[in-house]
Amino acid sequence: MHGVNDAVKQVIELIQSGRLQEARSLCEQRCRSAPDHAQAWFLLGAIHGQFGQFSEAETCCRRVVELEPLMPAAHYNLGVALLRQNRPNEAVTSFTRAVQLNPGFAEAFHDLGNALQMQGMLDAAVENYRKAIDLNPSLAEAYHNLARVLHQQRRLDAAIDSYRTAVRCQPDNALMHFNLGTALWEQGAIEAAAQSCREAIRIKPDFVEAHLNLGAALQCLGRFDESSETYRRVLGMKPDAVEAHVNLGLVLWQSGRSAEAIESCARAIALRPGLAPAHNTMALALWDTGRLEEAAEHCRAALAGDPSFAEAHNTLATVLKDQSRPDEAIAHYREAIALDPSFARAHSNLLFTLNYVETLDGPAVLQEHLRWAQLHAVASQGVPSSHENDRDPGRRLRIGYLSPDFYQHSVALFIEPILAAHDRAQVEVYCYANVTRRDAMTDRLKGLADHWRDIAAASDTRVAELIREDRIDILVDLAGHTAGNRLPLFAHRPAPVQVTYLGYLNTTGMAAMDYRFTDAWCDPPGVSDDLHTETLIRLEGGLLCLGVPHDSPEVGALPALRSGFATFGCFNNSAKITPDVIALWGEILRSVPDSHLLLKSKQFADPVNRRRYLGLFGEQGIEPARVELEGVGMWREYLERHHRVDIALDPFPYAGGTVTCHALWMGVPVITLAGRLGFARTGVSILSAIGLPELIADSRADYVAKVVALARDFDRLERLRVGLRARMQDSPLMDSRRCVATLEKSYRQMWRRWCEGPDGLRTPVDQV
């Protein structure tokens, strides 16, 4: 036996020196020569484990347990061998016996937790990880695995605490930093998540998954250049990393670089042809460049690869909407919502698109808005039920404007003069920018705000907390159910008074939205009040406040005097030019035989879309030579194109707003058809504000008659053209002091009502 013990010592020395092959050979010899020597079998099992030979390790450990049944380490090693063979049930028995024999065996409690976790017994796993930590507070793996189970249980705060302890115990473990970053991401702590990914990459520079997550975090933070560079680093390490190609495509699209996004998605599709997210992102980029038919094809390819992909239904619906096929679009939005009832963005898109359908009645549309609010506008638990704002009715007010459109966008054109004209003795202006595509307009607006908050990367809960910290008195939503809205955070009621304005001329459907600004032209008293959850505040002088369009050319001469015929035009989004609109415009073109029509929209860059529209006009008996379809160019070129238009035709039922103002500014009169609800009466508001109610039609027949009569009266057209710009400048539409004084009077009345009543009580506000 003495010789056997000497051999065991020799085996141990070989193991310690890393000479495992020699150690295994010697150990096998000793086990054959002394088959009852437990220590030799124990060491041989450990060596097999080092080589990953877990079946052989199991055999050795079972022999040790037979020889020394009270040896805790033997039961523990047997449990490890069983666990590595994916036999957690049997492993639990071995680990349990090990801790029974040695209640201070921290590693055994830890691996018992692992075996229980593999069986889905998460609470029991947590209990055993905590026992291991109590016994050995420096056991990093126990903290790490405890965190993973807590993470799996969605106990994020506790998981993050445990991950943090793990990385303190073992700061150079890349995987621990990576998993901490994942939990922080899910908690909404995006900046902290990015930092954890950076730590993982510092330790392990080729950690592809950490680079991908860092790219996603930077993308979420709106740092698109850094994000795209991170994805490019992944592709430098792994050129066939499909996820990196897809994510790069998405961030390029988000940053307005759609042509590059198309290239990146094409590479992803070449690597994995049926990958639904790649096709969906390709569709978004193609849609952004006006290539609608190709975008629709890629949406359908995405759905062929994954029929349950709600995002692809949402994208396809948006493409169909822009192809002026609202009924089909609505069907796909509904399918997206059916697949993912939490998909608030798709549901908002559905609500927006309902405004394009003339046959839907107001109560039905209201019910859909109420359904949206029921699903998506529910504040999380823990939201404070009251506000600590100083109830002084006469003090300076903090007004917060929240929008995704603080860039070159129609909303920005109307809010810019308001921000500039606010009386800083009366109000302090905060802007909450949910903006991903920044430009020169963003910088201008930022310069007009007293305080600017970038919120694109923050969760609704965090933004609501920030608004409370800023002690905003009146929070104004500028988006409604348009793209990029943050309506769900209003359900948290971060401000005592909440108002919606400008972006969406319909109800939000939210009980938490107290008021909506409108005017008596858009929403005549008694017509649509019952179709809103908000109290309507009708602004005297009009809803809109237009600033002077920057870099605008002079008004050109009447083109009809040169050509000898009238040219009609419409530069609205083609989604508004439905077959119903085309039928009425076809009647106009037939009634004015020599006339032409110029349509300009991003979507007309698509030759397939152009052919479709020319076909629709052909069905009305209008030959293609009389209809010109153009995509949208640069800003100044867009304005200058009005030099070719004599009369602008407003679409219906969703009337133009910004485009109508631009046409009038360039001397082009606009004929509008008065609808029933606000989104169908924007033209009514604008033309009434500038004193041209005679351009408002009250029926389709009246619309045709007014257009035809004006098209035949070149003298009147010339008088209008020459005087329109001055008329606008002298009107309430461009009187920013008028508009702001009216707004501030309304804000003051809202505030006084809140100060007088219990918190959250909505009381009437006088019309101003």
Residue, then its C-alpha position, 0 to 999 in steps of 0.5 A: m500500500h505504501g507504493v500505491n500512496d507514493a504513486v498517488k503523490q506522484v500523480i498529484e505532482l504531475i497534475q500540479s505541473g500540468r502533465l495530465q497525460e502522464a498523470r492519467s496513465l500513471c493513475e490508470q496503472r495504480c487503479r488496475s494494480a490497487p482496485d480498492h484504492a479510493q484516492a487513485w480512483f478519485l484522482l483518475g475521475a478528476i483527470h477525466g473531467q479535465f479532459g472533458q471525458f465525463s462518462e469516464a469520470e462518472t465511472c471513476c466517481r461511482r467507484v469512489v462512492e462505493l469505496e468511501p460513501l461518506m466522502p463529500a468530494a466524491h459525491y460532488n465530483l459525481g454530480v459534476a460529471l452527471l451535470r456535464q452529461n446533461r443529467p440534472n436529476e441525477a446530479v441533484t441527488s449527488f450534490t444533495r448528498a455532498v452538502q448533507l455530508n459537508p454543510g459547509f461545502a459552498e461549491a456543492f450548494h452552488d452546483l446544486g443550484n445549477a442542477l435545479q436551474m436546469q430543471g426549471m426549479l428556479d426558486a430552489a436554485v436561488e435558495n442554494y446559490r444564496k447558501a453558497i454565497d453565505l458560505n463563501p462571499s467571494l464566490a463570483e460564479a455563485y453571484h453570477n448564476l444567482a443573477r442569471v436566475l433572477h434575470q430569468q425570473r424578471r427580477l431585474d433589480a435583484a439580478i443587476d445587484s447580483y451581477r454587479t457583485a459578481v464583477r466586483c469579485q471577478p472584474d476580468n470576467a468578460l461574460m459577467h460584464f456582458n450579462l450585466g449589460t444585458a440586464l441593464w439594457e432590459q431595465g432601460a439603463i442604456e448608457a450603463a449597459a453600453q459601459s458594461c459591453r465596453e468592459a466585456i470588450r476590453i477584457k475580450p476584444d473579439f467578443v462579437e456578441a458584446h460588440l453587437n450589444l454595444g452597437a444596439a445600445l449606441q443605436c438606442l441612444g441615438r449615437f448612430d455614427e458610433s453604433s454603425e462603426t461598432y457594427r462595422r468592427v464586428l464585420g471586420m472580425k466576422p464578415d458573415a455576421v448576418e445580425a451585424h449586417v441587419n443591425l447596421g442596415l437599421v441604424l443607417w436607415q434610422s440616421g437617414r442613410s437609406a441608400e447605404a442601408i439598402e446595401s447592408c440589408a442586401r448583404a444580409i439577405a445574400l447570406r441568409p435569404g429567408l431572414a425576415p428582419a433583413h427583409n423588413t429593414m430593406a423594406l423600410a429603407l426602400w420605402d424611405t427612398g420612395r421605392l414602394e413596390e420593391a418595399a412591399e415585395h420585401c415585406r411579403a418576403a419577410l412574412a413568407g419567412d416568418p408569418s407571425f412577424a408583426e413588424a413586417h405587417n406594420t411596415l407593409a401596412t405603411v407602404l400600402k398606405d403610401q400607395s393610397r390603399p388604406d383599406e389594405a393597410i388597415a387590414h395589415y395593421r390589424e394583423a400586426i396588432a392581433l399578433d402582438p397586442s402590445f404593439a402600440r406603434a402599429h396601433s397608432n399607425l392604424l388610428f392615423t390611417l383611419n383618418y384617410v377613410e371617408t366612409l368610417d363614421g366618427p363614433a367608430v373611429l373614437q372607439e378604436h382610439l379608446r381601445w388603443a388607450q385601454l391597451h397602451a395608456v395604462a400607467s405602471q404601478g408606483v406612479p405618484s397620484s398627485h403633484e407637488n407643483d406650487r399652486d400659485p395661479g399667477r406665477r411663471l409657468r413651466i411649459g413642456y413641449l414634447s415631440p419627435d418632430f423637432y427637425q425639418h418637419s411640418v410640426a417644427l415649422f409651426i412650433e418654431p415661431i411659437l417658441a420664439a415669441h413666448d413671453r419669458a416673463q410668463v412662461e419658462v419653455y422646456c422641450y423634450a425631444n424624442v428625435t433621432r434625425r437631427d438637423a439644422m432645424t433641431d439646432r434652431l429649436k434648441g436655441l429657442a428653448d430655455h431647457w432642452r431634454d433629449i429623451a429618445a433613449a429614455s424609457d417612458t417611466r424615466v421621461a415621466e420622472l424627468i418631467r416631474e423633476d423639472r416640475i412641469d406645470i403644463l405638458v404639451d404633446l405635439a404628435g398625437h398618434t403620428a410617428g415617434n409619439r410618446l403618448p403612453l408616458f402621458a398615462h403616467r400623468p407627469a404634469p398636472v395639466q396635459v394638452t395635445y396640439l398640432g401634430y394630430l387633428n383628432t382625439t388621443g383617446m386618453a383620459a389622461m390627456d386633458y385638452r386638445f387645441t383646435d379652432a372653430w373652423c377645424d372643429p365647429p362647436g357641437v360637431s366633434d366635441d363628443l368624439h374626443t376624450e379631451t376638452l376642445i379649446r378653440l383658439e381665436g384666429g386659428l389653430l396654426c402659427l406659420g413662420v416665414p419659410h426659410d430660404s424661400p424664392e420669390v413668387g413667380a409669374l402666373p404660369a398660365l399666362r405663358s402656357g395658355f392653359a391652367t396647371f393644377g398641382c398637389f404636393n401632398n403625400s400620395a397617401k392622401i390621393t386616393p382613387d376617390v380623389i382621383a375620380l373627382w380630379g378626373e372630372i375637373l381635368r375633363s371639365v378644363p380640357d387643356s389643363h394639366l396636373l402636376l403631382k409631387s410626392k416622395q412616393f412618385a420617385d417609384p416608377v411602378n407607383r407612377r404607372r399605377y397612378l397614371g392608370l388610375f387617371g386613365e380610368q377617368g379618361i385622362e391621357p398620361a401626357r396631361v399628368e406629371l408625377e415627380g418625386v420630392g427634391m431639395w427644399r428650395e426646388y420643392l418651393e420653386r416647383h410652385h412656379r409651374v402651378d396655377i391652382a393647388l388642389d387639396p385632397f380629401p378626406y385628409a386635407g393638407g396643412t403644411v403643403t397648403c401653407h407652402a402653396l399659398w406662400m408661393g402665390v398658388p391659391v388652394i381649393t379645399l373641400a370642407g369635411r366634417l372633422g378636424f383632419a378634414r378641415t385644415g384647409v378650411s382653417i387656413l383659408s379662413a384665417i387669411g380671409l379667403p373663404e370663397l376658396i372653400a367648397d362645401s360639396r364635391a360639386d361645389y369643389v369642381a365648380k370652384v376649381v373650374a371657374l378659377a381655372r378659366d379666370f386668368d385675371r383673378l388667378e394673377r391678382l391672387r398670385v400677386g397678393l397672396r404672400a402679403r395677405m398671409q403676412d398680414s393675417p392671423l396665420m402668421d401673427s406669432r404674437r397673436c397666436v402665442a398670446t392666445l396660447e398663453k391665455s389658455y395656459r393660464q386659464m388651465w392652470r388656474r382651474w387646476c389650482e382651484g380644484p383637486d389634483g387631476l380634476r378637469t374643469p372647463v376653460d373659456q374659449v379664447 
